[in-house]
Amino acid sequence: MRILGLLDAIARDPAGLTLARLNVVIGAPKSSLLMLLRPLVAGGYLVHEGGRYSLGSAAFQLATTIQAAGGLPRMMRPWLEKISALTGESVFLAVLDEDAGISDYIDGVQSSQAVRYWVDVGARRELYAGSAGKVFLAYKSKAWRERYLNSVEFIPKTPKTIMNKAELKRQVERVQRDGYAVSRGEAIDGAAGMAAPVFDRKGAVIAAIVVGAPDDRFGREMDRYRSVLLEICTRVSEQMV
């Protein structure tokens, strides 16, 4: 709460605040404040110049991300509903948590079929175990992807979970070539998913749309799912321009 208090206080003063002023505003000892301020400066969330603390680029990026994430589900909801209606399956909206290297499921439309696949909103998936994760890996920079591959610890979710860098790289290259990703039984036994990217006006991936289904039905219908998913994702991305 003190970190949030610091950021809020500093954000309210464009000229920045001194340590002495923060001591008064926050009501905490200077020594305690310094322990919070130093890592925030090191992380780029604050800038310390001329004895004053002001917001840094990382803080503005965080604010932009939060604002975009808040509006994204509302903007994308009609498209998710359309894809679900056309495929008859559950459809999800996922975004990338870059710091954690995780796919976050922020919205979804549940299939009306008696046998269906569903992921609760708020669920998180490893990038190596799921179609959305492969999309994010495929469209991030090579440097970011290498950092991820060099740091990730592969943990089996099912017997089909990808467990080595070479195989993950091959699948990411396939996504780069085909424009969509497939996962069959990698995160949950008996469940399959297909994901495609949504691009912003600068060509960066802001989200992945996922069609999820029981694996047996997915195998029979995946060509139809692909056609619907790629067409809708292309239309959505064009509207971002």
N, C-alpha and C positions, 0 to 999 in steps of 0.2 A: 504493500500500500504506500510505503514511503517513496518507492520508485515512481509510482503513478502520480503521487503528489508532487514530486520534483518535476516530472515532465509537464504536468498541468500548470504549475506555477511559472515555469520557464516559458511555456507556450503563450501565456497571457501577457508577456512583456517582450515586445519585439527587440528591445535594446539588450536583453539578457539580464541575468541577475548575478550578483556577487555571492560569494560564500556567506558573507555576513548577512546579506539580505535573505538568503535561503534559510539560514539559521533561524531567523525571526519568523519567516512565513511557514516553514515546515515544523518548527518547534522541536528540532532535534540538535544534539551536539554537533559541532563542526567536524569532529573526528569521525562520527558515524556517517555524516553526509559525505565526507571525502571517500569513504569506503564504497559508497554507492555511485558517486560521481565519476570516479576514475575509470571503472569498467564501462560506464556509459559513454565516456569520451573515447576510450579505446575502441569501442564498437561502432563509433560514428553516429551514435544517437544524440550526442551533445558535442558542442565545440567550445573549447576554453581559450578565449583570447582576451587580452587586456584585463584580466582579472574577472571577466564575466562569463557565465555559462549561457549558451544559446542552443537552439535546436540544430542538430546536424542532419546530414543527408539521409541517414538510416531512419531517423524519426519521421521524416517526410515520406520516405518510401513505405514505411509501416502504415502511416495514415492513409496513403493512397491505396494500399492493398486492402485495408479494412473497409474503406469506403467502396471500393470496387466489389469486394466480396459481398457486401451487404445488398448491393443492387443487382448483382449478377443472377441470383436465383429468381427474382421477380421478372427480370428481362428474359430469362431462358425458359421459364415455366411453360409458356404456350408451346414452345418447340418440343420440350420433353413430352408434353401431352400428345402432340401430333405424332411423334415417333412411336409412342406407346400404342396409340390408336392404329397406326399402320402396321406395326409388327405384332401386336397382341401381347407384348412382353413388358416387363418392368424396365424402366429407363432411369438412369442416374446422371447427376451432374457432379463431376469431381474437379477439384483444384489441387494444385501442388503446394505443399508446405516445403519450401526450398531448404530451410534451415534443418528440418527434421528428416528430409528425404522421404516424405510420406505423401500418399494420395488421400485427400480429405473428401468424403462424400457429403456435399452440402445441400443436396435436394434430390428428390426422386418421385417418380410416379409409378404406383404399384399396378402390376398386371391384374386383370380381372379373371384370369384363368384359374381354375381350381388348383392346378399344380403350377407353381410359379417360384421364381427366385426373388429374394428381397434382401436388401441391405439397409439397415436403419440409418437415417440421416444422422450424421455425426460420426459414423464409422470411419476407421482409418485403415489403409492397406499399404503394405510394403510395395515399393516400386517394382521389385523383381517378381512379385506374386500377384499379377492381375493385369488386365488389358489397359486400364487407365495409366498405371505406372509405366508401362512400356511406351505409351504415347508421350508422356512427359520426358522420359529419358531420350526418346528419339529426337525431340525438338528443342532440347536444351543445348547450350553450347558444348563443344567437345571438351573444353576445360572443366566445366561443371560436371559433365558426365564422368570424366576420368576421376575426378575427386570422389564422386559417389562410388564408383566401382572399386576404388582403392581403399575405401573406408567401410563399405557395407559388410555386414556379417550375415551370411545366408542361413536362415533358419527354416527347416521344412515345415510347411503348413499341411501338406498332403504328400503322398508318394510322388505326385507330379510337379511339385514345386521346383522351379529352376534353382540349382544349387552350385552353379559355377559361372565365373565371369565370361568365359568363352561362349557358352550357350546363350547367356543374356545378351552379349554383344551381337550374336547372329540374329537373334530375334529383333533387337533394336534396329539393325540394318534392314531387316525385312519391313519394319514399320516405315522407315524412311523411304523405302522403295514403293510400298503399296499405299501408304497414307492411312492405314488403320492397324489396329492390334487385336489379337485374339488370345484369350486365355481359357483353357479347358481343364478344369479340375486342379488348377495350380494353387488357388487360395482356399477353396472349399470343395470337398469331394462331391461330385455329381452336378456341379454348377459351372456354367460357362459364361463368358462375357466377350463382347466386341466393343472397342472404343475407337473414336475418331476425334481429332483435335478441332477446337474452335480458336480461330486466330483473331487478334485485334487488328486495328488499322495499320499498325507498324509491322505486322507479320509475326508477332510473338504469340505463342500459345497461352491463352488465358484460362482454358478449361478443357476437359475431355467429357464427351457424352458417351455413356456406356449403355448398351443393350444387354440385359442379363436374362438368362433362361436356364431351365434344367438342361443338362448336357445332351441327353438323347434328342430332345426337340431342337436344340441348337444345331446339332449336326445335320438334321434334315432341312432346316430353314435358314442356314447361315448366309446363303447367297442372297436371299430376299432381305435379310437384316442388313447386309452390307450395302445393298443398293439404296435402301431407305436412309440408313445412317449417313452415308457419304453425301447423298444429295442434300439432306437437311443441314448437315454441318457446313457444306459449301455455301448454302444460302444464308445461314446465320453469319458466317465469317464475312461474306460480301456486304452484309448490312452494317458491319462494324467499320467499314471504310468511311 
